Amino acid sequence: MKAHESFTLELLRMRFTEEAAEVPESLDTEAFFELLKAHEIGPLVYGPLKRLDVPEAWLAYPREAYYKAAQVNTQQNALFEGVRKRLDAEGIRHLLVKGIVLEWFYHPAFVRTKGDIDMLIEEADLPRVDRVL
């Protein structure tokens, strides 16, 4: 495993333990930030990186990703709340699945970024759901 990959895993582990990661001397910072961006985990490593003695410039992208994730999450949840209320008003049963449920296990919840909100509905309700949406 390359230094930037193992360092990333150490940062993710820091979210669950009190142990601090050590910045490898041979860290390829360009590859490190490419990895964070490719896997969209900037929000997840922002907190752990803040706990380390790293250059301020290293925090710029994860901080931006962290606050962007908070903004997007707030917008998505507000949108979903409106959809949920409309589905309830129409008596359409629905069940949340995947990302929006998984985020309940993250702290803060928005660091578990999601691209959409998935829900199960009954096939017979599809035409009614289409009208609601």
Beta strands, then each sheet from edge to edge (+ up, - down):
strand 1: 94-97
strand 2: 118-121
sheet 1: 1+ 2-
end
